[in-house]
């Protein structure tokens, strides 16, 4: 889910790389990093392949490499304390987007290094790019957008003209109201206080989004403001949350907008065969989409 819900100064210098056995995982001492051994190898393999084959936009090319990867929720909730989790063989909607973007950022920097990939994943996943405990993870997608806007990685499309005819008044409180849903939060009162403070920082923010009924338009319409590879964040009516799902925009051969996403319905990463309009019509709680653009160099 776009909101990382259990119930449903960064990295300036790398330390010496050490490997510790931990069950079927390997823990690297790249600060607080946890991954399965094949994942580090696949990161390097993908970056080398992308260097030769990738087409623009890079993040969309990388996203397509994960089609068919199993959808698994809660893949970041595997530790007692917050660590950077690298998992390319199981993805949810947010980790799918982060993985593709981190690979693209690493290639744009001219690197095929796993350590550089981890730096970029940390930049994306954590508040202002710094891993500082569980509350520093961008749990709500509004927080994710604002953190990555500050770092110059993304920019939300904030037009007030058609098709951005609906507004969302941000009011976040789900995590602080239901901390028992979150294993690393439920018994940590200090972390709960920090989570609530971060929720309040977004209080009252107003964003413009494209309502569901406007999504049944062709590429040649005003909806054409949405580009292939834009992140689409689905706005929810659920109290205390901002979004319920995310993925990448992709215009199909039918000239209609589709969603490339880690799908809970299909249990894998797919380019949704239904149009986005048809898809959202099956989910009454989904109100429309916010549009977030990746900033190129």
Secondary structure, 3 states (H helix, E strand, C coil): CCCCCCCCCCCCCCCCCCEEEECCEEEECCCCEEECHHHHHHHHHHHHHHHHHCCCCHHHHHHHCCCCCEECCCCCCCCCCCCEEECCCCECHHHHHHHHHHHHHHHHCCCCCHHHHHHHHHHHHEHHHCCCCHHHECCCHHHHHHHHHHCCCEEECCCCCCCCCEEEECCCCHHHHCHHHCCCCCCCHHHHHHHHHHHHHCCCCEEEEEEHHHHCCCCCCHHHHCCCCCEEEEEECCCCCCEEEEEEEEECCCCCEEEEEEECCCCEEEECCCCHHHHHHCCCCEEEEEEEEECCC
